[in-house]
């Protein structure tokens, strides 16, 4: 693998010609994402000079773009988020449930991301909460984290939601913890059918209110008859809902979440080579049991696929439901721990000098503390919305 190869390198080499050749297909969000990734940690965004307090070594550090689509900016964001979530984990098994939109609906979602992603989150949340509360299944109030993804390993558009769910919940009267079976959460077939009905019903209501737009290959869906036919066809097929076996423990949950929460499309580590106008990257082919393969794309096709997965401004890809809803999370979790007869985790008290400074603020020569002795502003004005790190 080429040392230090990044998505930013592809954008810098081929981004300008892509803008010229695909100008009519680029929206405001896509243009800002390209600009932010290209400028990330370069002099164009400004920076600062650090000096070691011990050996006087100087180091220049450029500012990051902090855009949530930038592969370089998601590592620290992911670590911070996981640290905040660690205290939310309960000493129970956790399940991973995935809800996927079929291809007919995915085409509508791509042209109406804000509206359809909102419907997708609501349908997933209602499906899980309604079935979990049903006494015929679990009969409990559950909590879960939902994360929107829109890509597969080959970077094609594939909208789906990953849910991380504790294996149980609070009884209706809040007096006991109701645990699910050790290796079974909720029936997948029932989840799939309810999810399909809830999603399509709300999609139809959104269409009837005139809140969906169609162009290109699906422009014909502006006709109510054509749209209704598409919805009818979608009702006839099975929608994929996948429930994975429970995790081994809370630590495994955190490790897994770290790979899913703050990643967009592809990480820099999967890039193998840029050769002229060709980009090669690693991918797992799940049709062959996840065998790792290499895929080579034209640079413009790689950029096109990457930009398929941009998220509308202000749209939150990570959401918390039920017991984990922000408004009452701590109260509910304390009750759960009380019913499970486990203590509330204590927040460790850290001495100010108990730990060495973070790696980014340590001297590469002697390990001492680096302090900022000077800074400079960006060379050119940048769009404020390029710094969009909403989850």
N, C-alpha and C positions, 0 to 999 in steps of 0.2 A: 504494500500500500504506500502511496506517496505520502511522505511525512507532512503532517499538518494540513492535509487537503480539507477544504471547507466548502460548504454551499456558497459562501460569500465569494470564493474564487471563481466559481461558475458564473455567478451574477456579474462580477466585475469584468470577466472576459467576454461574456456573451449577452449581458443585460441590455446594452444600448441597442444592438442590432435587433434583439427581441422586441424592444419597445417600438422600433421603427416598423418592423414587419407585422407585428400583431397589435398595432396601436388601437384599432377599433374594438378589440376584445379586452383591453385592459381597463379596469375600473379604478376608482380612487384608492380603494383599500389595497389592491394589488400593487399599484405604483408606489405607495408609501412603504409597503413591505419590502419591495425590491430596493428602494433607496436606503431604508434603515439597515438591511442586511449588508449592503455594499459598503456603507460607511462605518459599520460597527467596529470599534476599537482601531480607528484610524485617526490621523491628525485632523481630518475633516470634522470630527465631532469634538475636537478639543481634548484636553487632558491635563495631567499634572506631573510634576517632578517630585520623586521621593528620595530621601537621603537617609542612610542608616545612622542611627544614633551612636553606634559603636565604632564602625570602621569607615564611615563617611562615604560608602558606596552610593553612587547616584543611579537612579532608574527612572526611565520615562514610561508612564502608563497612560494609554489613551482611553477615552470614555467609551462605554458600551452603549448600544442603542436602546436596550431594555425592551425591545419589541418582543412580544410573546411568540412571534413566528420565527425568531432568530435562534438557530441551534446553539450558538455560543452563549446566549443569555439565559438559557433555561436551567443550567446546572444549579446555580445558587438559589434561584427561585424555587426549584424543586426541593432542595435541602431545607430551606426555610419553611416551606409548607408542610413537609413531612414532620419536622420538629414540632410544629404547632399541633399536628394531628396525633402525635404519639400519646398524649394524655387522654385521647378519646377512645383508645382501644380497650375493649372488654376481654376478659379471659375466657373467651368462647371461640368455637370454630367460625370461620368466615367463608362465605361463598362468593364466587365470581359469576355474575349473570350478565349475558350480553344480548342486547336487543338490536336487530339489524333491519334496515329498510330494504324492501325488494327493489330491483332495478327500475321498474316502472315508476315508483314513487321517488327514487333517488334523483331522477332527471328533474322532477318538479322541485325537489329540495334544493338542487344546485342553483336554480334560477330564483329561488325564494328562500334563501338561507335563514334569514331572521325569523320569518313566519313559520317555516316548517321545522326548524330546529326547536323553536319554542313549543310547537305541538308535540314534537318527539319527546322532549323532556317531560311534558305534562302527561302524555300517554304512558310512558314508562313508570313514572312515579305513581300514577293512579292504579296501574296494573299491579304493581308490587304491593302497595298499601291495601288495596281492596281484597286481593286474594289472601294476603297474610292475615287480615282481620277476620276472614271468614272462618267460623268455628269448624267447618268441614275440612279445613286445611291446617292452619296454624292457630288461628284465633288470638292474634296478638298484634300490638302496635310495634312496628319495626322501625329501624333507622338505616339509612344507607347513603353512600357517596356515589354520585353519578358523574361520569366523565364522557364528554362527547369526543368521538374520533370520526374522521371522514376519509381515512385512507387505509389501503391494504399495503402489503409488503412491496408491491410493484408500483405504488403511488397512484393507482387509479382511484376514482371517487367511489367511496364505499361508506356511506354514513351509518354509524352505529353508536350505541351507548354502552359503556362498561359500568357495571354496578358492583360495588363491594358491600356485602350485606352480612352483618352478624347473624349467626345461626340461632335466632330466637328473638323474643321481644317481650314487652310488658302486657300482662293480661288486661282485659277491658276495664276492670276495676282498679288497675295499677297496684294490685296487692301481691303479685307473684311474677316470677320470670318464667316464661313459656319457652322451652327449648324445642327446637326441631330435631328430627332424627339425625343421627350422627353423620350420615352421608347423603342426606336428602333434604332439600329446602322446600321447594314448591313444584308441582307437576308442570313440566315444560310445555306440554301440549295445551294445557289450560292457560298458562301464561301467554303463549303465542296467540291463541284465539282472542283472548280479551284485549291484548295489546293491539292486534289488528283492528278490532272493532272500534276501540276508543280512538285510535289514530285516524282512521278513515272517516269516522263521524265528525271529528273536529276539522279535518282537512276539508270536508264537504261544506261545513258551516263557514269556514274561512273563505272558500271559493264563492259561496253565495253572497258573502258580504263584499265581494269585489276586491279582496286583499291579496290575490295572487296574480302574478304576471307570467306570460309565456311568450317565448320568441324562439327563433331558429327551428330546430327539428320538432319541437313540441308546440309551435305556435298555434296549431290546430286546436289545442285544448282550450282556447278562448271560447270555443263553441260549447255550450252546456251539454249538448248531446255527446260530444266527443269526450268531455271530461267525465261525465257519468259512466260512459263505457269503460274508461280507464279505471275508475274506482270499482266498478262491478268486477272487472277482471282481477283487480288486486284482492278482492274479497274471496276469490275462488282458489287462490294459491296459498300454500303454507308459508307463513312468515317465520324466519329463523330466529329462535330464541335458544341460547345455549347456556346451560348452567354447569360450571366446572366443579369438580370435587372440592371439598373444603380445604383451606390452607392448613399448614402444619401448626401455625401459631401466630401470635401478633407480630413477631419479628418478620415473618415471611410476608405478612400482609403489607408491612411498611416497605419492604424491599420491592414487592410487586408494584405497589402504588407509585414508587419512585420512577418506574419505567413507563408509567401510563399518564401521569397527571399533567406534566409540563412539556411533553414532547409533541412536535408538529411535523408530520409527514415523514421526515428522515433525519437521522442524526449524522453528524460529520464523520463519526467512526465507521459508518457503512460505506463511505465513498472509497473507491479503489484507485481510480485513475481519471485524468482528463487528457485525452489525446486528440489534439486539434479540435474538431467540432463534436467529439464523442465523449460521453460521460459513462463510466462504468461503476456500478455499485453492487453490494451484496444484498440478497433478499432470500427469504425462506419461502419455499414452495410447499404450501400445506396440502396440496394435492398429492405430493410425494412424501408424506409424513414429515413435513417441515425441513426437507433437505435444503441445505444452503447452496445457492447458485449465484452466478454473476449475470447481471443484465446490463446491456450497453444501449444507451439511447442517444439520439441527436441532442445536443445541448439545448436547443430551443424546446424540444419535446420534454426534456427533464424540467426546464423552468416552467413550462405549461402545467405539467403534472404537479409540481410543487405548489404553484399558485392556486390550484383547484381547492386547496385546503385552507385558504385564508378565512378568517372568521370575522363577521361584521363587527364594526366598532362597538365597544361596550357590551358585547355579548359574552356571558359567563359560561365557559366550557365545563367548569367544575361546580357542582351544586350538591347541597346537603338536604336530606329529607327526613321526615318523621322524627325519631328520637334525636337526630343529629342536626335538626334545624337550628340555626344560629340563635333564635330568640329564647329557646329554653334548653339548649344542649346540655349545659353543665348541671342543671336541676335534674333532667331526665337521666343523665349518666350516673349521677350520684345515687339516684333511686335504684337504678339497675345494679350498681355495685353493692348496695345495701341488700337487695334481694338475692344477689349471688353470693353474699357473705364474703366479699373481698374488700380490702381497704382501698380508699381513694389514693391514687399515686401522689406522693409528695414531690413538690418541685424542689430540685436540689439547689442548695445555697452555694453560690460560687464566689470565692474570694476574687477580688479584682485582678490580682496577679497570680491566681492559681494556675492558669493555663497560658501557654505561649500565644502570641497574637496569631490571627488567621494567616494562612500561607501567603495570601495576597499582600500582607503587610509585614512580611518577614524578609530580611536581607538574604539574597541568594548566595552571598559569600560567607557570612558568619552566623546567620540565623537571628541576628538582632532585629530590633523594631525599626521599621521604616516610617518616617514622618513626611508629610507633604510640606515642601518648602516653596512651591510655586505652582501656578496653574495658568492655563490660557483657554480662551473661549473658542467655539467652533470657527472655522475659516469662512463658513457661509451660513446664512440662516437656514434652519431646518424646521420642517413642519412639526408642530407640537404633537399631532396625533400619531407621529411615527413612534412615540414612546407610549405604547398601548399594552400594558401588561395585565389587563383584566383576565382573571382566570375563567 
